[in-house]
Amino acid sequence: MRGIKLIERFKSTQVHALNQPDTNVVNNTGSASTAGKLSNHRVKFLGSKLKSGKACSVLAAKTRLPFGLPRTELLEPPIEPHLKPIQLVETLADLYRRFETCSELEKSLICIEQYSILSSLDDPKLLRRCLRAARQHAFDVHSKVVLSAWLRYERREDELDGVSPMDCSRFILECPKAALVSGYDPNSIYDHCNCYQECTKSTDAQISKHNECSVLEEDGDISFLVGNEEINCVRFKIAALSSPFKAMLYGSFMESKCCKIDFSRNGISVEGMKAVDLYSRNRRVDLFSPEIVLELLSFANRFCCEEMKSACDIHLASFVSCMEDALVLIEYGLEERANFLVASCLQVLLRELSSSLYNPKVMGIFCSFEGRERLESAGHASFLLYYFLSQVAMEENMVSNATLMLLERLRECAKEKWQKALALHQLGCVLLERREYKSAQCCFKASTEGGHVYSLAGMARSMYKQGQQHLAYKLMTSLISQYKAVGWIYQERSLYNVGKDKITDLNTATELDPTLPFPYKYRAVAKAEEKQTKAAISEIERIIGFKPAPDCLELRAWFFIAIGDYGSALRDIRAMLTLEPSYRMFNEQVNGDDLIELLNHKVQQGSQADCWMQLYDRWSSVDDIGSLAVIHQMLVNDPGKSLLRFRQSLLLLRLKCQKAAMRCLRLARNLSSSEHEKLIYEGWILYDTGHREEALARAEKSISIQRSFEAFFLKAYTLADSSLDPESSSYVIQLLEEALRCPSDGLRKGQALNNLGSIYVDCGKLDEAANCYMNALEIKHTRAHQGLARVFFLRNQRKDAYDEMSKLIEKANNKASAYEKRSEYCDREMAKNDLNMTTELDPLRTYPYRYRAAVLMDDQKETEAVEELSKAIAFKPDLQMLHLRAAFYESMGDLNSALCDCEAALCLEPNHTDTLDLYNRARGRAIHPQEM
């Protein structure tokens, strides 16, 4: 069951806030919208302008494509706003070595550098691991505050209704209170904080308040006059507040001989001075109102009362609970340099992201040069802070003034070489989007001079936009001659090439990096321009098959509309909106829902019962895109159906769209009408974010309320996510059998039977496993063919296993995994053919590369074996492939290369036991070569 986890389970000086998505910015040179999101790779198409919503509907009713098909000359890939080392493996290895040898204080920042480099891989779990490690090794309060808020922001999609930004998640890495404690915390990244243990302290303070006031009964021996009021104080207690007071009251100053001292001109009220007296006696500030504590803070600053200042600082920080409080108190904190108060306010503002970006007061604090200087004086301006802020701003609106100003502040805070390169590169990306090409070119050039080779692509693009196409071509050609071939270099040069040479560059780019979307899109549009629309559809389907991005689905929908296949177009648009609900089509001029409404008149609409039948068929044929489209249609008719949102999340996880899956899980929980159902969805959210024990607790609590299929399935699935001993396996079997006794539909029961069969196989109970798989197939759970094939194989019925997988290939819409699995049940030549087909359908699957490399190694073709792995590692630095290549290098005696690959692999997964063993062995051989 472990092996089937996610696959099976289912520039003005004025400061502005970010404009709302429909607001124009930047001197009318471009429209600001969420199109600037970091991971967005839409086809840029300058089509007809949208006149109005009604005009669009009328126009669309008359023509198939109201804005026409995109044209090849208007297509271009984005310049990604990430660090993209041209030698990624070597860079990761260097990061690992530095992390292992640096001081504890340096580890957190190295983790952030790792985050910046791995961002280009678009792996949310890997990036979250980097942020967790950075937070775990953070030492100062400022870094903890920023990183805790960043972690919370990264998981914002799975936040639940009723949870405020300052609520504690009960885990120490995201706890707002734990972030305000200075010092290194070696606790595990999954450890609980102490928030839930604090419950009665507030009542204790109330009880003791009266007793504390009795301290005032002590006679005073000095009076301070404030206006007409006289406040009696104890001289030695006031003197103990600070050195200036001690010098004034016991030194050679005139006040040392006075019994009454006039304090009317020292900016403190009568109530404030009384509070000073009380504080001098009991050293507590929690008895006063916030207004009085603010007075005390100012007084402490004026008279250097450091202990009083610290007490006021910490106490005022406890009052910050919302953005309104933070915006008021941060001004006092900055004025009085109350660092703890500023940290607390900063935490609220950061945990309110991204909504706080639209508040002009918040942007006034962060964006301006003066605001950064004020934060710096309080110890709260850092590269880390502005890196986080600029990331959020770019996701919200790539071309806003606020984004530009935050990146300028980021550049000012950059100290290390990689920080400067990143800040300049991202600034160049934003300026390029704003069509400020000359300024963008300067930024890219400076980033390149700092060692970031990928910025040359931005530099070439800026030249191209200024009409210097030949210079851009020469720049990219020189890059090809200087460095090892990389896909993005050929992709970029293709923009400046013409004719067959352009297509040659695009084909080379795909060969080197098949995950780049632009070459597929360009070739597809080029075929459409030649009236080969079906060939265009086939071309774009090559990438949709393993990377179903919204822009690729949009392009395929265009093609389907062009040939009048409105049903297929409607399917793609619905799937596209599932992945990104706010996506706008036709160069952001048409709302997807509006186009759906228009196409609905061209396609016969079925009832909800018809949709359930369609979903059953699409699910059974392993058509994930089709299944998403059907569920999207069902949600239009029944938007409050939490079960449908849950089904969406299962499909999205299977498509490796984790953020979208988390969004659907959150919606499922929020729409749940019963407590036991909410607990189930909360459990899945916790499981998918790494909190296994909490997921189990939710499942058990749900079962205690109502015994249900989903509760038992969640508990069984979570328990199976570990190495099961016979006793544990038996318990999981009991849970799955209990789940099957509960009411559910065939889709989920088929899944439970499939998982149950997998556990039986692991326990060696092949007859029971076969029965489970056969029962699953009877209710059209097509994936059970794979489990049944495994049973045949274990019974030494190899041909039957092969035939069973052939049935799956025949039925499944998504066939890559089936071809890969069938390769295990045939001879070497047939296996090679199946694995070649797997790579053609899904080049991100790593097993085929590892298999082919192992075969080459067995045939004593060491160089070819390494090249086979290197080909895939170039676009997907996978842990297993790096480990295997390191083992190959070690066997070949190339210990330096073996160590480099081990270090890169350990940078991705520091606790991978096999790689650690290989690394230590290779390092030992390198140190003592005479023992080889």
N, C-alpha and C positions, 0 to 999 in steps of 0.2 A: 504493500500500500504506500510505502514511502516513495517509491519511484513514480507514483502517479499523482503526486500532491496537487500542484496548481493546475496541471493539465487535466486532471480528472475531476477535481472538486469544483469546481465551479464556484537766445542769450540776452536777455534783458537784465538789468540790475534789480528789477522788481522780482520779488519771490512770488511764485504762483504754485498753488496745489495742482495736482494732476487734473487735467480737464476730463470731463465726463466723456465717455466713448464717442458721442456724436458731436463733439465740439471741435471746431477747426483750430489748428495751431500752425505756427511756423510760417507766417507770411504767405498763407495760401499755397504753399508749395507741396503740401501733402495733407492727407486727412489723418487725424490722430484717432486711433482705435486700438482695440486689443490685437490687431494684426501684428503688433510688435512683439508678441510673445516669443520668448527665447526659443521654444521648440517648434515654432511655426515655420513650415517650409511650403507655403502656398505658392501656386503658380501666379506670378505677377502678370496681370493682363490689363492693359489700358484700353478698355472697351468704351462703349457709349456711356455717357453720364446718365445717371438715374434722374428722371425729371420729377417724379413724385410717385407716392405709393399707388394712387389710382391710375396714373398714366402708365405705370409699370404693368398693372394688371390688364389694362386695355391692350397695351402693346403686346404683352405675352400671349393674350388670347388670340391675336392675329398671326403670330409667328411662333415657330418652334423655339428659336433661340433669340430672345429679345436683345441680347448683347453680343450675339455672334460667338463663334468658336474662338478660342485663343489662337494667336499667331506666333510662330516660332521666333520671330525677331523681337517679340515682346516678352519672351520667357527668360528668366534668369534665376539662379539659385541665390539664397541669402548668404551673406558673410556671417558665419556663426560667431556670436560674441563670447567665445570661450578661448582658453589657451589650448592650442592643438600642437603639441610637440611633434616634430617631423620624425623623431626617434622615440616613440612612446615607451617602448619596453625599457630602453636605457634610462629614460627619465624616471619611470616608476622604480627601477632598481636603485637609482641614486636617492630617491626619496626614502626608500626603505633603509638604506645604509645610514642616511643622516638621522632618521628617526631613532634608530637603534643606538646611535653613539652620542646624540645631543643631550643636553641637560633637560631636566624635567620641565623647566620653564619654557623651553623652546618647542616642546612636542605639540602643543595645541596649534601653534601657527603652521607647523609642517603639515598637520592634518588638513588645515584650510587650503594650503597650497595643493595638497593632493586632491581636495574637492574641486579646485579650480581646473585642474588638469583632467580629471575624470568626468567633468560636466559634459564634455563633448560626446561621451559614450551613451548619454541619456538612459542611465540605469538608476532609477529612484532609490532602490534598496542600497546600492553601492554608495551613492551620495549621502544617504542618511547614515550609513555606517561611518563615513568620514566625519560628519557633523557630531555624531555621538562620541567618537573618539576625541574630537577637538574639545567638546564640552567636558568629557571625563578628565582630560588633562589640563583644563583651564585652572588658573591659579587665582587671578584677581577678579574682583566683583564685576568689573565692567565686562570682561570677556564672558563670564558666566551669564550675565544678563542678556547679552547679545546672542550668544549661542543657544540659550534656552528658548528665547523668542524665535530664533531661526528654526530650531527643531519643531516648535509648535506650528510655525508657518508652513513648513514642509508637509506636515500632516493635517493641514487645515481641511482637506477634503473629507476627512473622516471624523470631524468634530460633530457632536450631536446637539440637537436643539436643547435649549435650557442650560447650556454650558457657557459661562462667560469667559472672556479672554484671560481673566486673572484667576480663574478656578484652577485648583491643583489637580493634575492627572494622577497623583499619588506615586509618581516615579521621580526619583531624585534629579534626573537630568533635565526635566522640564518643570520642576517645582519652582514657583516664583520666590518662595521664601528661601529655599536652598541656594538659589542663585545669588542672594544677597549676603552669603557667608563667604568670607575670604579664605583662601588657602586651598591646597590640593586635596581633593577627596578621592581616595583610591577605591571607593565602592564600585560595585558592578554597575554596568549601564542599565541593568534591569532592576536595581534595588529600589525599594519603597522609600519615600521620604517620611518625615515624622508628623506631617500635617494632621493626619486622622487621629493621632494620639492626643492632640491638644484639644481639650473640650471644656475644662472648668476654670481656666486661669482667670478669665474675665471676672467671675464672681468673687474670686479671692481678692482682686484689686478693690472691688466695691466694699468688701468687709473691712479692709485695712485702711480705707480712706479716712474714716473718722479718727482712727487711732493715730494716724500720721499727723493730723491737724493739731493734736495735743502737744506736739513738739513746740508749737509756737508759744506755749506758756513760759518758756525759758526767758528770763529777763535779758533785755538788750543793754548794751553799754555805748552805743553810738546810734545816731539818727541820720537818715538821709531825707532831705527835703525835696519834694517834687510838687511844685506849685504851692498850694496851701496845706498840703498833706505832709505829715511827718511819719516816716516808717522806721520803727525801732529794729535794730539789727545787732548781731553779736560781732564785735570787731574782729576777733581772731578767725571766725568762720568766714567772714567776707574776705579777709586777707588771704585765706587759704584757697580762694577761687583762682588766683593768678598771681604772677610775679608783679605786675603793675599795681594791683591792689595791695599786695604786701609792702611794696616800696612806699605807696601813698599813705598807708595807715600805720606803718611801723618804721618808716625811714625818716629822712630829713625834710620831708615835705611838710608844709604848714598844716595839712589835714591830719597829720599824725598827732597833733595836740588838740584837735577840735573834737567836740562831742556831737556837733551837728555839721553836716556837709550838704551844700546845696547841689542837687543833681538835676535841677530843672532844665538845664541846657544840654543834657546828655541824650536827649531823644528817647526817653523811656517814660511810660505812663505810671500812674500811681499803682495800678494793678500789676504792671510789669515789675516794679521795684519790690512790691510785696512778694511776688513770685521769686525774685532773686533772693530775698531774705529766706523764704521757705526752702528753696533749693540749697542754700548754704547750710541749712540745718539738717536736711534729710537726703540730699543728693538725688531727688526724684523729680521728674518733669511730667509724669503721667497723671498728675492730679490737676493739671491745668488744661484750659481750652487750647485748641490749635492757634488761635490768635495770640494768646499770651506766650505760647512756646515760640512763635515766630519772633516776638519781641525779645525773648530770652536769647534766641539765636543771634540776633543783631547785636544785642548787648554783649554776648560772649565774644563775638568777633571784635567788637570795639575795644574790649578790655582784656583780650587774649586769654579768656577763660576756656582753655582747651577741653577740659573734662565736661564742662557745661555745654559747650558747642557740640561735642560728640553725642551727649545725651539728647540734646534737642534734635540733632540731625537724625539720629536713629528713630526717635519717637515720631517726628514729623513724617518720616518715611512710611510709618505704619498707617497713616491716614490716606495714603494714595491708593485708591481703589478703582478709579475710572478716569477717562480721558479729561473730563472737566477739572477734576482735582489735579491731575498731572500738569495740565497747562497753566494752572495758577501757581502751584507750588514749585514748579521747575524754575520759574522766574526768581523766586526767593532763593532757591538753592544755588542758582548760578550767581546771583548777586552776592550771596554770603559765602560762596564756595563750600557749600555743604554737600560734599561728594556723595554721601550715602543717600541723601534726599534726591539728588539729581539722578542717581542710579535707579532709585525706586520709580521716579517719574518716567525716566527713559524706558524702563521695563514695561510700563503700561502702554506708552506710545508704540513701542515695538510689537507688543503682543496684540495690538489693535490693527496691525497691518493686515490687509492692504487698505482698509477703509480710512485709516488715519492719514494716508497720503493725499486724500482729497480735502483735508482741513488746512486752510491757509496758515493758521497759527503753527501747526506742526511743521509745515514746510518752511516757515520762517525760522524755526529753531534749527532745522537740519540743512537747508539748502544754501543759505547765504554764507559768504566768507566770514562775516562778523559772527554769525551763529556758530560756525565751526570753531572760531577762536574762543568764544565764550565756553563752549563745551570742552575745549582743550584745556582751558584754565582750571576747569573742575575735574580734569583727568578722564574725560568721557568723549574724546574725539579720537578715533582710531581707524586704521585701514579696515579692520574687521567690521566695525559699525557701518561704514559707508559702502563696503562690499555688499553687505546684507541689504541695505537700503536701495542701492542701485540695482541689485538683482530684482527686487520686488517692483521697483519703478519701471524697469524695462519690460517686465512681464505685463504690467498694467498698460503702459503706453510708451512705446519706444521713442516717440518723437516729441514728447512734452518738454517744456522748459524745465520742469522739476527734475526730470530724468537727466537732462544735460547738466544741470547745476550739481546734482548729486555726484555725477561722474567727475566733475571738476574738483569737487571736494575729495573724492576718492583719490584722484591723482595727487592732490596736495598731501594726503596722508601716506602715500606710498613711499616706502623706504628701501625695501629690498628690490633686487633686479626684477624678479618675477612679478612683484606687485606693480611696479611701474609699467612693465610690458602689458599686463592685464588691463590696467586702468586706461592706458593709451589706446589699446586695441578696442576696448568697449566704447570709449569715447569716439573713436573713428567709426565704429558701426552705427552709432546713433547719429552722428553728423552725416553719414552716407544716407541714412534713411530720411534725414531732414533735407537732403539734396544740397547740403553745404559741402560740395565735393572738394574744393581746394583745402578747406580746413581738415576734412576727413583724411585727405592724402597726407597732410603734415603729421597727423596723429599716427596713422599707420606706419609712416616712415620712421617716426621716433620709436614706435614699438618694435619695428624690425631691427633698428640699431641697438635695441636692448636685448636682442637675441631671439625674438619671436618670429620665426620664419613664416608662419601662416599669415601674418599681417601683410606680407607681400601680395597676397590675394586681394586684400582690401585696398592696397596701394594701386594695384593694377586696375581694379574696378573703378576707383576714383579717377584714374587717368582716362579710362574708357568713357566715363560719363562726361568728361571734359573734351571729348572728341579726339583723344590721343590713342586710338585703337592699336596702331602699329607699335607704339611704345609699350602698351600693355601686353601685347603679344610677345615682344622681345623679352620683357621682364619675366614672363612665365616660362618662356623657352629656356632662358638662362637658369631658371630654377630647376628645370628638368635635367639640365646637364650637370648641375652641381650636386644634386641629392638623389638618393634612392627613389625609385618610382613610387609615387603615392597617388591614389585616386583623385583627391581633390585638386591636385595640380593640373592634371589633364582636363578635369571638368572645367576649371577656371580658364584654361587656355582655349577651350572650345568656344567660349563666348567671343573670342577675338579672331577666331579662325573662320574660314569660309568653305563652302562646298563639301566635297568628300572628306577633306582634312578635318572639318568640324565633326563629322560623324565618326571618323577614325578616333579622334580624341575622346569622344563620348563613349565609344565602345571600349577603349582602353581604360577609361575611368571606371566603367562597370566591371571590367575584368579584374581590376586591382581592388575595387571596393564596391561590391554589388549592393551595398546598403544605401548608396547615394540615390535619392529619388529623382534628381533633376535629369540625368541622362534618359531614364525611362520616359519621363514626361515629355522631353523634347522629341525623342524618337516617335512617341505616340502622336503628338500634335503634327509632326512632319508627315506622318502617314495619313492623318486626317486631311491635311492640306492637299494631298495627292488623291483624295477621294477613296482612300483605303480605310474606311472607318472601322471595319471589323478587325483589320490588322492593328489598328490603333488601340482598339479595346484589348486585344491579346497582349500587346506590348505593355500597357499600363497594369494589366492583371499580373504580370510577372512580379511586380513589387507588392501589389495588394495581397498576393498570396502569402507573404510572410511579414509584411509591414503595412497594415491597413491604416494609413494616415488619412485624416480628413481631406487634405488637398488632393490626394490621389483618387479617393472615392468621388470627390466633386468632378474631377476631370473625366472619370469614366461615366458619370451621370450625364455630362455634356454630350459625350459621344452617343450614349443611348438615346438621348433626346433627339440628336441629329438624325438617327436612323428610325425614329418613331417608336422605339421600344420603351414606352413610358413606364411600364411595370418595373423593368430593371432599373430605370433611372430613379423611380420612387424608392426602390429598395436601397439603393446606394445613398440617397439623400437622407433617408431615415437612419441608416447605420452611421452616416457621417455626423448627424445631430446627436446620436447617442454618445459618440466619442467626444464631441465638443458641442454642447447645446447652444452656445452663442455664436456658432460659426455662421458667417455671411458669405453667400456665393457671388459669382460673377464680379470679381474684384471688389468684394464687400458691398456690393450695391443691392443685393437681394437677400432678404431674410429667408432662411431655409424653410421655415414653417409656411411662409407665403407661397413658395414654389410647390410645396407639398399640397397645399389647398388647391392650387391651380391644376396640378397633375391628377389629383383625385377625380377630376371631371373626365379624364381620359382613361381611367382604370376602374374596373368594376370593384366596388368595395364590399367585402364580406362582413358577416356578423361577427360578434365576439366568439361565438362557437366555431365559426369557420376559421377564425384566427388561431384558436387553440389547436385545431386540426393541422393548420399550416405549420404552427410551431412544432408540433409533434413530428411532422415529416421533415422539416428543416433540421431539427435537432438530431433526428435519427440518421440523416444523410451527412452529418458532420459539416453542415453549412452554417458556420458561425455568423457570417455577415447577414445571411438571410434570416437567421434566428433573431439577431438584433433588430432587424427591420420589422419583423412581425411583432416583437414585444413593444417596439416604439409605437406601432399602430394601435396595439391593444391599450397602451397607456393613454392615448388620446381619448379613448372611450371610457377608460377607468383610471384616471390619474392618481387615485389614492390607493392603488393596489400595491401593497408592500411586497407581496410575493413576486410580482413581475419585476420590481426593482432588484430583488434578490437574484432572480434569474439573469437579469442584465449583468450583475456583478460576476456571476459564474462564467458567462461568456467572455466578458472583458478580461478576466484573469487568464482565460485560455488563450486570448489574443495578446497577452502580455501588456495590457493597457491598465497598469495598476492604479494610477491616479483616478482614471475614470471609474474603475471598479470600486474604489473606496468611496467615491462620490455616490454611486448607486447604493452601496451598503448603508451609507449614512441616511440616504433618503428612505431606504427600506425601514430602517429603525424608526425614523421620525414619523413615518406614515403608519406604523404598527398600531393596531387598535387594542392589543392586549399586552400585559406585562410579560408573559412568558415568551411571546414572539419578539418583543424588544430585546430581551435578554439573549436570545439566540443570535440576533444580528450584531449586538454588542460583542458577543463572543467571537464571531467571525472577524470583526474589526480588530479585536485584541489579538487574535491568532495571526492575522495577516500583518500585524505590526510587531510581531515577535514576542507577545506576552502570553505564553502558552498556559501558565498556571491560572491566570485570570480568565482566560477563555474557558478552561475546564470548570472554574467556579461558576461562571455564567450558565454553562450547560447544565450543571447539577442543580442550580437554583431554578432554572426553567423547568426541569423534570419534576422538581418538588411541587411546582405549581400545577403543571399539566404535562402528562406523558405525551410526547409528540414525536413524529418521525424526525423532524429537523433537530430537536434537542438531543436525541440519542445519536443521530448521525454526527453532529458537532462533537460530542464527547468521544465517540469512537474514532473519528478522524484525528482529533487532537492527540489522543493517547497513542495512536498509531504512528505519530510523527517522532518516532525514536526507535532505537533498536529493541525490538520486542523479544522478551524471553517467552518460553512456552506458556507460563501462567498469564502473562500480560496478553499474549495473543488470544488465549482462550476467553479472556474478559472482553476484548474487543469484538470477538465473534458473537458473544452473548449480546453486546450492545447493538450490533448491526442486526441481529435476529430480532431483537426487541423493536428496533426501528421499523423493520419490515412488517411487524404486526400492527403498527399504527397506520392510520389513514394517510395516504399521499397519492400523487399521480404517478403514471408510468415512467415519466422522465426521471424522477428522483428515485423511484424504487429500482429502476434499471441501474442507476449509479450505485446504490447501496449493494445490490447483488454483485456488481462488478468488483466493488471494493472487498466484499466478503469473499469472493472467489480468490482475490489476490492474497488475502490472509491465509486462506486454506492452502494455497500453493506454497507459501512461505513455511507453513507447518508440515508440508509433505502430504497433505490430504488431497490427492489429485482427483479422486472420484467426487468428493464433495465440491471441489472447485469447479469441475466440469459441469455439475448440476446447476451451480450458481450461474455460470456463464450461459448455459443453455436456456435457463429461465429468463435471463436478461435479454437474450436474443429474441425470445418469444414476444417480449413487449418492445421490440425494435430498438434496444440499446445496442447500436451497431458496434460500438467500441469493444463490446464483449468478444468479438472475433479475435482480438489481440490476446486476450486472456486465455481463450480456448486454444489458440495456436501455441501458447506457452505450455499448456497442459499436454498437448500432443507431442511437443518437442521433448518434454521431460519423460514421456513414455517411449521415447525413441521412435516416434512416428513423424519423422522429419518431413516427409512429403505431405502428410495431412496438415502439419503446421503451416507449410508453405501455401497450401491450397486455402487454408482458413484466412491467412493474411491477404491472399488474392481476392477473396470475397470482400474484405474490408476496403481494399483499393478500388474495387468495382463500385461499391456503394458510397464511399466517402467523397465529399466535395473537396475537403482539405486532405490531401493524400501523402504529404511529405513524411509524416511520422510513420505511416503504414509501410511505405517503401523502405524506410530505414529499418523497421522491425523485421520485415520479410527477409532482409538481407542476412539475418542470422540463421535462416532455415534453408539455405541453398549453397551450392558450391561457390568457389571463389570468384569465378567469372560472372556468374549470375548475381552474386552479391555485389560485385563491382558495378554492374549495370544499375542495380537498385539504388546503390549509394550515390552514383552519379546523378540519377534522377532526383534523389533526395536533395542533393546540393543545388540542382537546377531549380527545384521548386522552393527551397528554403535554404539559402546559403548561410543562414545564421545557426543552423544545426551543426554542432561540432563533431559528433560521432563519425560521420563519413570521412572527415579529414584525418581523424586519429586512426581510423581503420586503414585507410589507404597508406598512411605513413608507416603504420606497423607492418603492413604487407611488404612495402618497399624495404624496410629495415630487415625483415626476414630474408629478403632476396639479396642482402648485402649491398643495397643501393642507398648508402647512408646519406649522401648529398641530396638525392631526390627526396628521401624521407623528410629531411629537415626542411627542404623547400616546400613540400606539401603543407606542413604545419605553418611555416612562415607566411604562406599565402593567406591563410585564414587569420593568423595572429595580427596581420597588418591592419585589418578592419575590425577584428574582434579579439582583443587580448584576453582570451578566456583562461581561467585558472588551470583547467585540466590540460589544455593544449600547451601552455607554458611549462607545466610540470613534465609533460611527455617530451617536449623538445629539450628540456634540461637533461632528462635522463638519456636522450640520444646523444647530446653533446658530451655527457660524462663518459658514455661507453666509447665515444670516438676520441676521448682524451682531451677535448677542448674544454678544460675546466673553467676558464674565464667566462666563456659563453654560458656554460651550465650554471655558474654562480649568478650571472646576470639574470637569466630566466627565473631562477629560484627566487631571487630578490624581488623581481617584478611580480611574481605570483604571490609572494608573501605580503607585498604591498596591497594586493587585492584582498587577501584572506590571511591575516597574520598567524592564525592558529591551525592552518592546514597541516596535519601531522605528517603525511607522506612527503610533502614538499620540505618540511623542516628536517626530516630525516635525510633526504637527498642533499639538502643544502649543507648540513653539518658534515656529511660524508665527503662531499666535493670540496668543501673548505679544508677539511683535514688532509685530503690528498694534495691540495694546492700548497698547504703549509709544509707538508712533509713529502715531497715528490720522490725521495729516495725509497719510501716504503711502498711505492706503487708496484 
